[in-house]
Amino acid sequence: MSIVETNTAKWFLKPCSVVVYGVFCVMELDLPYGPWTRLVTAQWGKYPLAIYQNPEKLVMLMVFEKRDENVTGAVMLLKKVFYAEGDLARFMQAQKREVTLVEKYSKDNSGRYLMVGATPEYCAYSQDALVGVLKKQYLELEGVASLTKDTASAYGFKLTDFSLVDEAQTQLLLGDPFSLFAYTSAGGTGPGTSAEAALHFPKLLLGLDREKKEFEIKLDSLYNAAITGGTRESRRHLMHVIIEGALQNGVTVLIFDSGDSFRGFGLPNRDSASFSEFGMSGTPTGFPFKVFELGEGLYVDLSKIDADAFLRGFYLSGSEVAEPIKAAYDAKRASLFSLSDVINELASMKESKSVSMFNLRRAVRVLQVLQKMYPSLFAKNISADLATPWRDAVGKVLLLNLKKYPLEIQRMLIATVIEAIPVPPSASLSLVLAFENEASQVSNEIQSALSKYRGQGVGILMHEQHEVDVRQFGELTAAFESIGMEAIGAQKGERPLRFALRPTYSQCTEKLSSDSAMASVTAPVATAIQKPPLPVASPVQEKKPLFKFFAPKKEVSTALVHAPVQQALESAAQKPAPHLVAKETPVPKTTEQKREEEEMPSFENV
């Protein structure tokens, strides 16, 4: 490796054909979070590289790809340094992402340094691409650094930001250019490979094939991934393994969990006996985990869904209140967050040719009933975790627990969350949306996500019993067929292989989920108002005035009481009342019977 100095110059994403002693000239970078000062430049095989530092003392490695003396691409890796004090042994053993611990001793000084890094990324050599990658890595590094500092206190050691240590400690680490390259190394196959392969790129280890070789897929194969076959439990378990792989690569995973199946991600696996068989290092561990409950930090934001989705959710599409509600939505959808907002808008509307005042009042009354049934369901989502899930750039699970509500409300919630999440600033995978519902149940929502993000930073992970049901979602980037604790899988363009699933680092609670968890998925919307035992006909007649404008007077309304409930009520009303056995009444005795009783001997006289 030859170290070459070049003349100082301001350079911003322009090909530089100046060659000094046979080494490509790498100038200063004018990029965000700078100024970036070049510490050293070098030639690695046929690739020029450079290491830079900014005022925050972040360290950036750049490897440049060159064709015909012009730069065509670059690999970027950003790292942050901490000065460490205390015992880090247990902390290092528990790590799932790459960290570097450096101990340096000199005649006059000594120190211990912990280095954490973002995910190295290759990009085309253009202004937008380099700035986008740097911004993404900077945000990722902020999240990693914050999580590392929080973890340090739990493990009993102290970390000091490198920008706060004295100059002597700084020079002890960065003053040696030879070891500096070791600090910024992220692996690779050595000189002679392409720049894209020069650094380790994220992959997911899912298991071992029949030849005991590791079965891996690339992280970016999760842009449109599907699991079919097997049982529901086996498909969810394979989802768990895939999600763990994404988490280990620093990707946030947002799970729409309709069966309360994936709470185990926050807990370590109790059984690690087979770790060594699969070549897994480290110890069982949980992942950063946060649960959102509907009505408790998670709401259906009406401004994020259209009127048709709302009406369909409560089976109001064919009713006479549909037109007024649509008119209110069309007028001020952007400012309608809750049912109160819609009610106020309806109350302020005037009669028109298409909407009568009578139906306006009906619509207000229906929404008031819904508001009483679901008082905390509709509101504006203000959680930063849901607005930009990738903001910490740390592998974490955001679980949206939908179990308490029926399928149509679940679909409304999924639609509003997808609508609220913007397209990430970087094209590289930043977020995975995982659907616990079978894909056919939420097909519109999956199609909406695929259409919105188009492979731009957000991946989709779904499952379905039959392969034919996932063909509607276009060409898959990865496909798997579940076979118990094994699977057949491949990423796009590769031959399918059968492999045994590796054990998980976190608990697999999806295996323990019972079939009864599906009850909330298939139940109609109005099941929330069912209270055992089912009411007989007379109580229904008392509620009848609330909904009589939806159906003939002699029928139970279907606006809020749907088919299964209605059939049960009608059946109860038609059954004959149970036969009541009356108490036996004595029959009066005749004069002759009384005389016979008087002539009978008395036991008192015996």
C-alpha positions, 0 to 999 in steps of 0.5 A, spaced: 500 500 500 503 506 497 501 513 501 501 519 496 499 526 498 496 530 493 495 538 492 489 541 496 483 542 492 476 543 493 473 537 489 465 536 488 463 529 484 467 531 478 472 526 475 479 527 476 484 524 471 490 527 475 495 521 476 501 522 482 506 516 482 501 512 478 495 513 484 489 516 482 488 523 485 483 524 491 481 531 492 478 534 498 470 532 499 465 538 499 459 534 502 454 535 508 456 535 515 463 537 513 468 540 512 471 533 511 478 533 512 482 528 508 487 524 513 490 519 508 489 517 501 492 510 498 491 505 492 488 498 494 489 494 488 487 497 482 482 502 487 484 508 490 481 510 497 481 515 502 479 516 509 476 523 511 474 526 518 469 532 520 469 536 526 465 531 529 470 526 528 466 522 524 471 517 520 469 516 513 472 511 508 471 512 501 473 506 495 472 509 488 471 505 482 474 507 476 473 505 468 478 509 463 481 514 468 474 516 470 470 515 477 464 511 476 462 509 483 464 509 490 463 505 496 462 509 503 463 507 510 461 512 516 464 510 523 463 513 530 469 513 535 468 512 543 473 513 548 471 507 553 472 505 560 470 499 564 469 492 562 466 491 555 467 483 555 460 481 556 458 487 551 462 485 545 460 477 546 452 480 545 453 484 539 450 482 532 452 488 528 460 489 527 463 493 532 471 494 533 474 495 540 481 498 539 486 498 545 493 502 544 499 503 548 505 508 547 510 510 551 507 516 554 499 514 553 494 508 553 487 508 551 481 503 549 476 505 543 470 503 541 468 504 534 461 503 531 459 504 523 453 504 519 452 499 513 457 500 507 453 502 501 455 502 494 452 508 489 453 511 482 458 517 482 453 522 482 452 528 486 445 526 488 447 519 490 453 520 494 449 526 498 443 521 499 448 515 501 452 520 506 445 523 509 442 516 510 449 513 513 449 519 518 442 518 520 443 510 521 450 512 525 446 517 530 441 511 531 447 506 532 451 511 537 445 512 541 443 505 542 450 503 544 450 509 549 444 506 552 447 499 552 453 501 555 450 503 562 446 497 562 453 493 561 456 497 566 462 501 562 462 508 560 463 511 553 465 518 551 464 521 545 471 522 541 470 529 539 470 530 547 477 527 548 483 531 549 488 531 543 493 526 545 488 521 546 485 523 539 492 522 536 494 515 539 488 512 535 488 516 528 496 518 528 498 512 525 496 511 518 497 504 517 493 501 523 488 507 521 486 502 515 485 496 519 480 501 523 476 502 517 476 495 514 469 492 513 471 486 510 472 484 503 475 479 498 481 483 497 484 487 491 482 485 484 474 485 486 469 490 484 468 496 488 461 493 489 464 487 492 470 491 496 466 491 502 461 486 505 454 487 503 449 485 507 446 478 507 441 474 511 443 467 514 437 463 514 439 456 515 443 450 512 442 447 505 443 439 504 451 440 504 451 444 510 453 450 506 450 457 509 443 459 505 443 466 505 439 471 501 441 479 499 438 484 504 435 488 498 431 481 496 426 483 501 423 488 496 417 484 494 418 477 498 413 472 499 412 465 503 407 460 501 405 453 503 406 449 509 401 451 515 400 458 518 405 457 524 410 454 519 410 460 515 410 465 520 416 462 523 420 463 517 417 470 517 421 470 524 427 468 521 427 473 515 425 479 520 431 477 524 436 477 518 433 484 516 434 487 524 441 484 524 443 488 518 440 495 521 433 495 518 427 497 522 421 492 521 414 494 522 409 488 523 402 489 522 400 483 527 393 481 527 394 475 531 399 477 537 404 472 534 410 476 534 411 479 541 417 474 542 422 479 538 423 483 545 425 476 549 432 472 548 431 465 545 431 460 551 434 454 547 441 455 544 443 448 544 443 448 536 447 455 535 453 451 534 450 446 529 448 452 524 455 456 525 451 462 529 456 466 534 453 470 540 448 468 545 440 469 544 438 476 545 432 480 544 431 486 539 429 493 540 422 492 540 416 497 541 408 495 541 403 500 539 396 498 541 390 501 537 387 507 541 393 507 545 398 511 541 396 508 534 390 511 531 386 510 524 387 517 521 381 519 517 385 524 513 390 518 510 384 514 507 378 515 502 371 515 504 370 508 500 375 505 505 371 508 511 364 506 508 367 499 506 369 498 513 363 499 517 358 496 511 355 503 509 357 503 502 350 502 500 346 506 505 343 512 504 348 516 509 354 514 504 353 520 499 353 525 505 359 522 508 363 522 501 361 529 500 364 531 507 370 527 505 371 531 498 370 538 501 375 537 507 379 530 507 386 533 509 383 536 515 379 530 517 383 526 523 377 523 527 370 522 527 368 529 531 371 532 525 367 529 520 361 530 524 362 537 525 363 538 517 357 534 516 353 539 521 356 545 517 353 542 510 347 545 507 342 541 503 344 540 496 341 536 490 345 530 491 344 530 499 338 532 503 338 535 509 334 528 512 340 524 510 345 529 513 342 528 519 342 521 518 349 521 517 351 525 523 347 520 527 350 514 525 357 517 526 355 519 533 353 512 534 360 509 531 364 514 536 360 511 542 362 504 540 369 506 538 371 512 542 379 512 542 380 509 535 380 515 530 385 520 531 391 523 528 397 519 529 403 523 531 408 518 533 415 519 530 416 512 530 410 511 525 412 518 521 419 516 519 420 509 522 427 508 519 430 515 523 434 511 528 437 507 523 437 501 528 434 494 527 428 495 531 421 492 531 415 496 531 409 491 532 402 494 531 397 490 535 391 489 531 388 483 534 382 486 538 379 489 532 376 485 526 379 485 519 375 491 516 378 496 521 385 492 521 385 494 513 383 501 515 389 502 520 394 498 515 392 503 509 392 509 514 399 507 516 402 506 509 399 512 507 403 516 512 410 513 511 413 517 506 418 514 501 425 514 504 430 519 502 435 513 500 434 507 495 437 502 499 433 498 504 431 502 510 424 499 512 420 492 511 413 492 512 411 485 514 404 482 514 401 477 519 395 477 515 394 472 509 396 476 503 389 475 500 386 478 506 390 485 505 391 485 498 389 492 496 393 494 502 399 490 499 398 493 492 398 500 495 405 499 498 408 496 492 405 502 488 407 507 492 414 505 494 416 501 487 423 498 491 425 505 493 427 504 500 421 499 503 420 492 502 414 487 503 414 481 506 407 477 506 405 470 506 399 466 503 397 458 503 397 458 495 402 460 491 397 462 486 394 468 491 401 472 491 401 472 483 397 478 483 403 482 486 407 482 480 415 479 480 417 477 487 424 478 489 425 472 493 420 466 494 419 461 499 415 455 500 415 453 507 416 445 509 415 445 517 422 447 519 425 447 512 423 451 506 425 451 499 427 458 497 431 463 492 432 470 491 430 473 484 435 470 478 437 464 482 436 456 483 431 454 488 434 450 494 432 446 500 434 448 507 433 447 514 431 453 518 436 456 523 434 457 530 432 464 532 436 469 537 429 471 540 423 467 542 418 464 537 412 466 540 408 465 533 409 457 534 405 458 540 399 462 537 393 458 537 388 458 532 383 462 536 387 468 534 384 468 527 377 469 530 378 477 530 381 476 523 374 473 520 369 476 525 365 482 522 366 489 524 360 489 529 362 483 533 365 488 538 358 490 541 356 482 542 355 481 549 354 474 551 349 471 551 345 473 545 339 478 546 332 476 544 328 479 540 325 484 545 332 488 546 333 489 539 326 492 538 328 497 543 335 499 539 331 499 533 329 507 532 337 508 532 338 505 525 331 504 522 332 508 516 337 503 514 332 498 513 324 496 513 321 497 520 320 490 521 327 488 520 333 489 524 338 494 521 344 491 518 348 498 518 352 496 524 349 489 526 352 485 520 349 478 517 352 473 523 349 477 528 343 479 525 341 471 523 343 470 531 338 475 533 332 473 528 333 466 530 332 467 537 326 471 536 323 466 532 324 460 537 318 459 541 319 461 548 321 455 553 315 451 556 314 453 563 312 448 568 306 451 573 306 449 580 301 444 582 294 447 585 290 442 589 283 440 587 277 441 592 275 435 595 268 433 595 263 431 601 264 424 600 271 424 600 272 428 607 267 423 610 272 417 608 278 421 611 274 422 617 272 415 618 280 412 617 283 411 623 288 416 626 295 414 627 295 418 634 290 413 637 294 407 635 
